[in-house]
Amino acid sequence: MAKFNANSAKIEDYVEEVARKSRINSFYPQTVSRKLNIPIDIVLIELSKLSEDGRIDLRYQIRCLDDLNTIDVVEQYSDILDKEVFCNICGESIKVTYSNLYPVFYINKEYREYIKKK
C-alpha cells in the first residue's frame, strides 16, 4: 500500500491553481519551493512526475548572466550545451553552460482547458 505524500498533494494543488489563472503560463520550481516551503529537490521530483503525466511541460531558459535577459527557451538543452548564443541586450555571445540554464515549467494547454471546465 502506498503512503500518502502531503508534499506531492500540495504541489499538485499549486499546479492546478496556476492552471486556473489564464494570465500565468509558466512558473519556476524555486517559486513552488519558496511558496510551499518544500525543499527544491522534492519539488523537482514531484514536478517531473506531473510533467510525465502531461499536466506541465518542462523547458529550459537560456539566460545571459550579465543582464539576466532570457535569450531563448528550449525543450532540450543537450543540443545547445557548450554552443554560443547571442544576447541582444548586452551584445555579447554567451556560451551555454549549466550555470545559465534555468528549468521552467509551462502549463499544458489541454490540462488548462480541462481544469477550467472542471
C-alpha positions in Angstrom: 0.0 0.0 0.0 1.4 3.4 -1.0 1.9 6.0 1.7 0.2 9.4 1.3 2.6 12.1 0.3 1.4 15.6 1.6 4.2 17.4 -0.4 3.0 15.8 -3.6 -0.6 16.8 -2.9 0.5 20.4 -2.1 2.5 20.7 -5.3 -0.3 19.2 -7.4 -2.8 21.7 -5.8 -0.4 24.5 -6.6 -0.1 23.5 -10.3 -3.9 23.2 -10.5 -4.2 26.7 -9.0 -1.7 28.1 -11.6 -3.6 26.3 -14.4 -6.8 28.2 -13.4 -5.1 31.6 -13.8 -5.1 32.4 -17.5 -2.5 35.2 -17.1 0.2 32.8 -15.8 1.6 30.4 -18.4 4.7 29.2 -16.6 6.5 29.0 -13.3 9.9 28.2 -11.8 10.5 25.3 -9.4 12.1 27.8 -7.0 8.8 29.7 -6.7 7.0 26.5 -5.8 9.6 25.6 -3.2 9.5 29.0 -1.6 5.7 29.4 -1.6 5.0 25.9 -0.2 8.1 25.7 2.0 9.2 22.4 0.4 12.8 21.6 -0.4 13.7 22.2 -4.0 14.9 18.6 -4.6 11.4 17.3 -3.6 9.7 20.0 -5.7 11.7 18.9 -8.8 10.9 15.3 -8.3 7.2 16.0 -8.0 7.1 18.4 -10.9 8.9 15.8 -13.0 6.0 13.4 -12.2 3.4 16.0 -13.3 5.4 16.6 -16.5 5.4 12.8 -17.2 1.6 12.9 -16.7 1.3 15.7 -19.3 0.0 18.3 -17.0 3.0 20.6 -17.3 5.8 20.8 -19.9 9.5 21.2 -18.9 11.5 23.8 -20.8 14.9 25.4 -20.2 15.6 29.2 -20.3 19.0 30.2 -21.6 19.9 33.4 -19.8 22.7 36.0 -20.1 24.3 36.1 -16.7 25.4 39.7 -17.2 21.9 41.2 -17.5 19.7 38.1 -16.7 17.9 38.5 -20.1 16.2 35.4 -21.3 17.9 34.7 -24.7 15.9 31.6 -25.6 13.7 28.8 -24.3 14.4 25.3 -25.5 12.9 21.9 -24.9 16.2 20.0 -24.8 19.3 21.8 -23.7 21.7 19.0 -24.7 21.7 20.1 -28.3 22.8 23.6 -27.4 25.1 22.9 -24.4 28.6 24.3 -25.0 27.4 26.3 -28.0 27.3 30.1 -28.2 24.1 32.2 -28.4 23.9 36.0 -28.9 22.4 38.3 -26.2 20.7 41.2 -27.9 20.7 43.3 -24.7 24.4 43.2 -23.8 25.6 42.5 -27.4 27.8 39.6 -26.4 28.0 35.9 -27.5 27.3 33.7 -24.5 28.5 30.1 -24.1 25.6 27.9 -22.9 26.5 26.0 -19.8 24.7 24.6 -16.8 25.2 27.9 -15.0 22.9 29.8 -17.4 20.2 27.2 -17.9 17.1 27.6 -15.8 14.3 25.0 -15.7 10.8 26.5 -16.2 7.5 24.6 -16.3 4.7 25.6 -18.6 1.1 24.6 -18.1 0.0 22.2 -20.7 -2.8 23.7 -22.8 -5.0 20.6 -22.7 -4.6 20.4 -18.9 -5.5 24.1 -18.6 -8.7 23.5 -20.6 -9.6 20.5 -18.5 -9.1 22.5 -15.3 -11.2 25.4 -16.5 -14.1 23.0 -17.4 -13.8 21.2 -14.1 
